[in-house]
Amino acid sequence: MDVVISSEETIAKSLVGNYRDEHLFALRQAVELYETYQNKITDCEAAIIAQINSYPDATDDEPPPPAKQSNASARVRAGVDVREALFKKSGVDLLPFRVWVPILCLPLPARSAST
């Protein structure tokens, strides 16, 4: 991907346009909805982490190295490494199973702790 560096004058010219009120209204609504959804996602992630942390640790070991390197943003939610947290609670590395959803994994530590 090439990075294009434009002058301030070019950027200012590109921002000149026909800003109709209905388009600005729709854009403002879209931005507000985006921000609302981001806040809801943050709330859900915090609730998931709180639920995971409510279970006792099944192991003090570190999770094994991942078979495939993953992006940190795919593992870290609300400042917590979900892979590591789920491993400590369940004693099983759940992330190699590609068809997983964090919410579906929440009951697993309870099941493993009770068995």
C-alpha positions in Angstrom: 0.0 0.0 0.0 1.5 3.3 -1.1 1.3 6.3 1.3 0.3 9.5 -0.4 1.4 12.7 1.2 -0.6 15.7 0.1 -0.1 19.3 0.9 -2.4 21.1 3.3 -3.8 23.1 0.3 -4.7 19.9 -1.6 -6.4 18.4 1.5 -8.4 21.7 2.0 -9.5 21.7 -1.6 -10.6 18.0 -1.4 -12.9 18.9 1.6 -14.9 21.5 -0.4 -18.1 20.0 -1.6 -21.9 20.0 -1.5 -22.7 19.3 2.1 -26.5 18.7 2.1 -28.2 18.8 5.5 -29.7 15.3 5.0 -26.3 13.8 4.2 -24.7 15.5 7.3 -27.6 14.3 9.4 -27.2 10.7 8.2 -23.4 10.9 8.8 -23.9 12.2 12.3 -26.4 9.4 13.0 -24.0 6.8 11.7 -21.1 8.1 13.8 -23.3 8.2 17.0 -24.4 4.6 16.4 -20.8 3.5 15.8 -19.8 5.1 19.1 -22.8 3.5 20.9 -21.9 0.1 19.5 -18.3 0.5 20.5 -19.4 1.4 24.1 -21.7 -1.7 24.2 -18.8 -3.9 22.9 -16.5 -2.5 25.6 -19.2 -3.2 28.3 -19.6 -6.8 27.0 -15.9 -7.4 27.0 -15.6 -6.2 30.5 -18.5 -8.5 31.6 -16.8 -11.5 29.9 -13.5 -10.8 31.6 -15.2 -10.4 34.9 -17.0 -13.7 34.4 -13.7 -15.4 33.4 -11.9 -14.0 36.5 -14.7 -15.2 38.8 -13.6 -18.9 38.2 -10.7 -20.4 40.2 -7.5 -21.1 38.4 -7.1 -24.7 37.2 -3.3 -24.3 36.6 -0.5 -21.9 37.2 1.3 -22.9 34.0 1.7 -20.6 31.0 -0.2 -21.7 27.9 1.9 -23.5 25.3 3.2 -21.5 22.4 0.6 -21.0 19.8 0.8 -23.1 16.6 0.2 -20.0 14.6 1.2 -16.4 15.6 -1.9 -14.3 16.1 -2.5 -10.6 16.2 -2.5 -9.2 19.8 -5.8 -7.4 19.2 -7.4 -10.8 18.5 -6.3 -12.1 21.9 -6.5 -9.0 24.2 -9.8 -7.8 25.4 -10.3 -5.2 28.1 -6.6 -5.3 28.7 -6.6 -9.1 29.4 -5.0 -11.8 27.2 -8.1 -14.0 26.8 -6.1 -17.0 25.6 -3.9 -17.0 28.7 -6.9 -16.3 31.0 -9.0 -19.2 29.6 -5.9 -21.5 29.8 -5.4 -20.7 33.4 -9.1 -21.2 34.2 -9.6 -24.4 32.2 -6.1 -26.0 32.0 -6.7 -26.5 28.3 -5.5 -24.3 25.4 -8.9 -23.5 23.8 -7.6 -21.2 21.0 -6.3 -23.9 18.6 -9.9 -24.8 18.0 -10.6 -22.2 15.2 -14.4 -22.3 15.6 -14.7 -20.7 19.0 -16.5 -17.7 20.3 -15.4 -16.2 23.6 -18.9 -16.2 25.1 -19.3 -19.9 24.3 -16.1 -20.7 26.2 -17.4 -19.1 29.4 -19.1 -22.3 30.7 -16.0 -24.4 30.1 -14.0 -23.3 33.2 -17.0 -24.1 35.4 -17.4 -27.5 33.8 -13.7 -28.3 34.1 -13.6 -27.0 37.7 -16.5 -29.2 38.7 -15.1 -32.4 37.1 
